[in-house]
Every structure is written in C-alpha cells, then in structure tokens.
C-alpha cells in the first residue's frame, strides 16, 4: 500500500517525515487553501527530501506559466491536478517534461460520474486520487461513502478525504481495489504534522515506520 502525506508547510514538518516509510510528500500550491505554500518555499523543501520519496505539488487549474515555473524551477517530481483540467493541460505537461508523474484528483460524487471521469483521464495520467467532493477542491478533512469505489477495477488510485487511523481501519474492512491513501489532516495536531500520528498510520498500512536499512541508505 502506498502512502502520500500531504499539506506540508514548514521545514520542521518536512524533516519529521523525511526518513519515514512513505512514498510521497505533497505541498499545496493553491492560494485559497489553508495549506498554501509558494514555489520558492516548495523548492527549499524538495532539496532536503530523499530522492526515493515522490515530491508532489498540488495545483488547481494551473496556467502554462505556473506549470513552466514548477517544472523549470523546482525539484518537484509529480504534479497533482486537483481542478477541472483539460486534456490539453495534461498534454502540455507531458510535452514540457516526460519525466514528470501526473496524478489526477477526482471528487467522489457518484459511481456513474466517477467512472466516466476515470475513463476520460485514464489514458492521460499515471495515478488517481479520489477525494471528498467540495467547492474548495479538497482539503475538507471530511470523508464520503467509500463503497462507491467498489466499481473501480484495474485503476491505480489512492483514497483521500478525512483519512485518519480509524477511517483507514474502516476502509480495510471493505473489498476495495485501492493502492493506498493520501493523508493531510489525519496526520496533524493543531495544524502541525504530528509524528506520533504519522508513525501510527505507517505501522497500520505498511507494518513498520522505523528506519531500517532500506530507508537509512536513501540517497539525497
């Protein structure tokens, strides 16, 4: 199972997660988000993160200038599109940088709409995140009826939206074909990343949070 920890805003919080058994660290570059971080700061974050952890930037309906700056001026390895982006936007990213991984976040509105959007974007992106529907494009900390995901098969997707220890335990009782979890508020206390919560979730999902040889020998 993959783990993406998201919504990091400070160097101190990034350092807490740096050597944990996670697959990706995410930063929000959307000014209406309470977790917004500017590109200069995001680039500083990417410089201290091991190469084996994906460095994800979350954007909403980005224009070409923003995408150019992300690709040319930061150490980001993955772009997560969280708005109503067109196929032309995705093709622009592919043309600009073939090495960039692309994630498309989709709202879990209903089974029909979700499968329709999956079919549209599946040939274009590398992975999906299924999140709680909201006018704010995510970040609500609220969950949804995960049973609607039971129609998804042969789709690489992470579950997002109010993910915490208890909700992950609840999801594990369902017969879903998800590949992991995307978590922000569930690893926070007073809007700061909580190392104890991160340890608990990693141990629950992956079985170990400690720095074994695989993680202590990461190159930077």
matplotlib code that plots the C-alpha trace (Angstrom):
import matplotlib.pyplot as plt

x = [0.0, 1.2, 1.2, 1.2, 1.5, 0.3, -0.1, 3.3, 4.0, 7.3, 10.8, 10.3, 7.3, 9.1, 12.0, 9.7, 8.6, 11.9, 13.1, 9.8, 8.5, 6.3, 6.0, 5.3, 5.2, 2.8, 2.7, -0.4, 0.2, -3.4, -3.8, -7.3, -6.0, -5.1, -2.0, -0.8, 2.9, 4.7, 7.0, 10.3, 9.5, 8.4, 11.7, 13.5, 11.5, 12.4, 16.1, 16.0, 13.7, 15.4, 15.2, 13.2, 10.2, 8.0, 7.8, 4.3, 2.8, -1.0, -2.3, -5.8, -6.4, -2.8, -1.9, 1.1, 3.3, 2.7, 3.5, 6.6, 7.9, 7.1, 8.9, 11.9, 12.5, 11.6, 12.7, 9.1, 8.8, 5.0, 2.2, -1.3, -4.1, -7.0, -9.3, -11.1, -8.1, -8.5, -6.6, -4.7, -3.2, -2.0, -0.6, 1.3, 2.9, 3.9, 5.4, 7.3, 8.7, 8.3, 9.8, 7.0, 4.5, 0.9, -1.9, -5.5, -7.7, -11.4, -14.3, -16.3, -19.7, -21.4, -20.4, -21.6, -19.7, -16.6, -16.3, -17.0, -14.1, -11.8, -12.4, -11.6, -8.4, -7.0, -5.1, -3.6, -2.4, -0.3, -2.5, -5.8, -6.7, -10.4, -11.4, -14.4, -16.4, -16.1, -16.2, -12.7, -11.2, -10.5, -8.8, -12.1, -11.0, -14.4, -14.9, -17.5, -19.2, -16.2, -18.4, -18.9, -15.3, -16.1, -16.8, -13.1, -11.0, -7.6, -7.2, -4.2, -5.8, -5.3, -8.2, -8.3, -10.7, -10.6, -8.1, -7.0, -6.2, -9.9, -11.1, -8.2, -9.2, -12.8, -11.7, -9.6, -12.8, -14.2, -13.3, -11.8, -9.0, -7.3, -3.5, -3.1, -4.0, -3.5, -3.5, -3.3, -5.5, -5.2, -1.5, -2.0, -2.5, -3.2, -2.4, 1.1, 2.3, 2.2, 5.0, 3.1, 0.1, 2.4, 4.1, 0.7, -0.7, 2.5, 2.6, -1.1, -0.7, 2.8, 3.7, 6.7, 7.6, 11.2, 14.4, 15.5, 18.4, 16.2, 15.3, 18.5, 20.5, 18.5, 20.5, 19.7]
y = [0.0, 3.5, 6.4, 10.0, 12.5, 15.9, 19.5, 20.3, 24.0, 24.2, 22.8, 21.4, 19.3, 18.1, 17.0, 14.9, 12.9, 12.8, 9.3, 7.6, 4.7, 6.7, 7.0, 10.7, 14.1, 16.7, 20.5, 22.6, 25.4, 26.8, 30.2, 29.5, 26.6, 27.0, 24.8, 27.0, 27.2, 29.4, 27.8, 29.2, 27.5, 24.3, 24.2, 24.5, 21.6, 19.4, 20.0, 18.1, 15.2, 11.9, 11.0, 7.9, 9.9, 11.5, 15.3, 16.2, 19.7, 20.0, 22.7, 23.7, 24.6, 25.9, 28.1, 27.4, 30.0, 28.3, 24.9, 26.2, 27.6, 24.4, 22.2, 24.5, 26.0, 23.3, 19.8, 18.6, 15.1, 14.8, 17.2, 16.6, 18.2, 18.9, 21.1, 20.8, 20.5, 19.7, 17.0, 19.9, 20.8, 17.3, 17.1, 20.4, 18.9, 15.7, 17.8, 20.0, 17.2, 13.5, 12.6, 14.3, 11.9, 13.2, 12.5, 13.5, 14.0, 13.3, 14.0, 11.0, 12.4, 9.1, 5.9, 7.0, 10.3, 8.8, 6.0, 8.4, 10.7, 7.8, 6.6, 10.2, 10.6, 7.1, 7.2, 10.5, 10.3, 7.9, 7.7, 9.0, 10.3, 10.0, 12.8, 14.2, 16.5, 20.2, 23.6, 24.2, 21.3, 19.1, 19.8, 19.5, 16.8, 15.1, 11.6, 10.1, 6.8, 4.7, 1.9, 3.8, 2.9, -0.8, -0.2, 0.7, -2.2, -2.1, 1.6, 2.9, 5.2, 6.4, 7.2, 10.7, 12.8, 12.7, 9.8, 9.1, 5.9, 5.0, 5.7, 3.6, 0.8, 1.1, 1.0, -2.1, -3.9, -3.2, -5.0, -2.2, -2.3, 0.9, 1.2, 3.4, 6.6, 10.3, 12.0, 15.6, 16.4, 12.9, 13.4, 16.8, 18.2, 22.0, 22.3, 20.9, 17.5, 15.0, 12.5, 10.1, 10.0, 9.5, 6.6, 5.0, 5.2, 4.0, 1.0, 0.3, 0.5, -0.8, -2.6, -0.6, 3.1, 2.7, 3.4, 0.0, -0.3, 0.4, 3.8, 4.9, 4.4, 6.7, 8.9, 12.7]
z = [0.0, -0.9, 1.5, 0.5, 3.3, 2.1, 3.1, 4.5, 5.2, 7.1, 7.0, 10.5, 9.4, 6.3, 8.4, 10.6, 7.6, 5.7, 6.8, 7.3, 5.3, 3.0, -0.8, -1.4, 0.3, -1.0, -1.0, -1.8, -4.3, -4.4, -2.8, -1.4, 0.6, 4.3, 3.5, 0.6, 0.0, -2.6, -5.1, -3.6, -0.3, -2.0, -3.8, -0.5, 0.8, -2.2, -1.6, 1.7, 0.7, -0.2, -3.9, -3.2, -2.0, -4.6, -4.3, -5.2, -5.9, -5.8, -8.2, -9.3, -12.9, -13.4, -16.4, -18.6, -16.8, -13.5, -15.0, -16.6, -13.3, -11.4, -14.0, -14.6, -11.1, -8.5, -7.6, -7.9, -9.4, -9.5, -10.4, -8.9, -10.8, -8.4, -10.5, -13.8, -16.0, -19.7, -21.6, -23.3, -19.9, -19.3, -22.8, -22.2, -19.1, -21.0, -23.7, -21.3, -19.2, -20.0, -16.6, -14.5, -13.0, -13.2, -10.7, -11.3, -8.3, -8.8, -6.5, -5.3, -6.5, -7.5, -9.2, -12.7, -12.7, -11.2, -13.7, -16.5, -15.4, -14.8, -18.4, -19.7, -17.8, -17.5, -20.8, -19.9, -16.2, -14.1, -11.0, -9.4, -6.0, -5.1, -2.7, -0.9, -3.2, -2.3, -3.9, -2.4, -4.4, -1.4, 1.9, 3.8, 6.2, 5.6, 4.4, 2.0, 1.3, 0.2, -1.0, -4.3, -5.1, -5.4, -9.1, -9.7, -11.0, -12.7, -11.7, -9.7, -7.1, -3.6, -1.2, 0.2, 2.3, 6.1, 6.2, 9.7, 11.7, 12.3, 8.8, 7.4, 9.7, 8.4, 4.7, 5.3, 6.1, 2.6, -0.6, -2.5, -5.1, -3.9, -3.9, -0.8, 1.0, 0.7, 4.1, 5.4, 8.3, 9.7, 10.5, 12.1, 15.5, 15.8, 12.1, 12.5, 11.4, 14.3, 14.2, 16.5, 14.2, 11.2, 12.9, 13.8, 10.3, 8.7, 11.0, 10.3, 6.5, 5.9, 9.1, 10.1, 10.4, 11.6, 9.7, 8.5, 6.1, 3.1, 4.4, 6.1, 3.0, 0.8, -1.5, -1.4]

ax = plt.figure().add_subplot(projection="3d")
ax.plot(x, y, z, "-o")
ax.set_aspect("equal")
plt.show()
